[in-house]
Amino acid sequence: MNSSISRYSNEKNELINRINFHKKELIAIGLANGLNHPLTISQSQKLDELILQYQKLISISNDDNLFI
């Protein structure tokens, strides 16, 4: 049980770090190229995917906690 909590915590922290990195990248790309530029849109989509992964991870964790 403890190892699954640790794995969840590590995965959660890794996703948060990746989200924050891509958020900063998105801002820089958007400022440099404009909001409608293909690079900005691509970076935004990458960020969306990471946020979705994070939300799924949190949702699974919350579902698991219902049975504890």
C-alpha positions as CSV (number, residue, x, y, z in Angstrom):
1,M,0.0,0.0,0.0
2,N,2.7,2.4,1.0
3,S,4.6,1.9,-2.3
4,S,1.5,2.6,-4.3
5,I,1.0,5.9,-2.4
6,S,4.7,6.8,-3.1
7,R,4.4,5.9,-6.8
8,Y,1.2,8.0,-7.0
9,S,2.9,10.9,-5.3
10,N,5.9,10.7,-7.6
11,E,3.7,10.5,-10.7
12,K,1.6,13.4,-9.5
13,N,4.7,15.5,-8.8
14,E,6.3,14.6,-12.2
15,L,3.1,15.7,-14.0
16,I,2.9,18.9,-12.0
17,N,6.5,19.7,-13.0
18,R,5.9,18.9,-16.6
19,I,2.7,21.0,-16.6
20,N,4.5,24.0,-15.2
21,F,7.4,23.6,-17.7
22,H,5.0,23.4,-20.6
23,K,3.0,26.3,-19.3
24,K,6.1,28.5,-19.3
25,E,7.0,27.3,-22.7
26,L,3.5,28.1,-24.0
27,I,3.6,31.7,-22.6
28,A,7.0,32.3,-24.2
29,I,6.0,30.8,-27.6
30,G,2.7,32.7,-27.5
31,L,4.4,36.0,-26.8
32,A,7.0,35.4,-29.5
33,N,4.8,34.1,-32.2
34,G,1.2,35.2,-31.4
35,L,-1.7,33.2,-30.1
36,N,-2.8,31.8,-33.4
37,H,0.6,30.6,-34.6
38,P,0.8,26.8,-35.2
39,L,3.7,26.4,-32.6
40,T,1.5,28.1,-30.0
41,I,-1.4,25.9,-30.8
42,S,0.7,22.8,-30.7
43,Q,2.2,23.7,-27.3
44,S,-1.2,24.5,-26.0
45,Q,-2.4,21.0,-27.1
46,K,0.6,19.4,-25.3
47,L,-0.3,21.3,-22.2
48,D,-3.9,20.2,-22.5
49,E,-2.9,16.5,-22.7
50,L,-0.7,16.8,-19.6
51,I,-3.6,18.5,-17.7
52,L,-5.9,15.8,-18.8
53,Q,-3.4,13.1,-17.6
54,Y,-3.2,14.9,-14.2
55,Q,-7.0,15.1,-13.9
56,K,-7.3,11.4,-14.7
57,L,-4.6,10.6,-12.1
58,I,-6.4,12.6,-9.4
59,S,-9.8,11.1,-10.3
60,I,-8.4,7.6,-10.1
61,S,-6.8,8.4,-6.7
62,N,-10.1,9.8,-5.4
63,D,-12.0,6.7,-6.6
64,D,-9.5,4.5,-4.9
65,N,-9.9,6.4,-1.6
66,L,-13.6,5.6,-1.6
67,F,-12.7,2.0,-0.8
68,I,-10.2,2.5,1.9
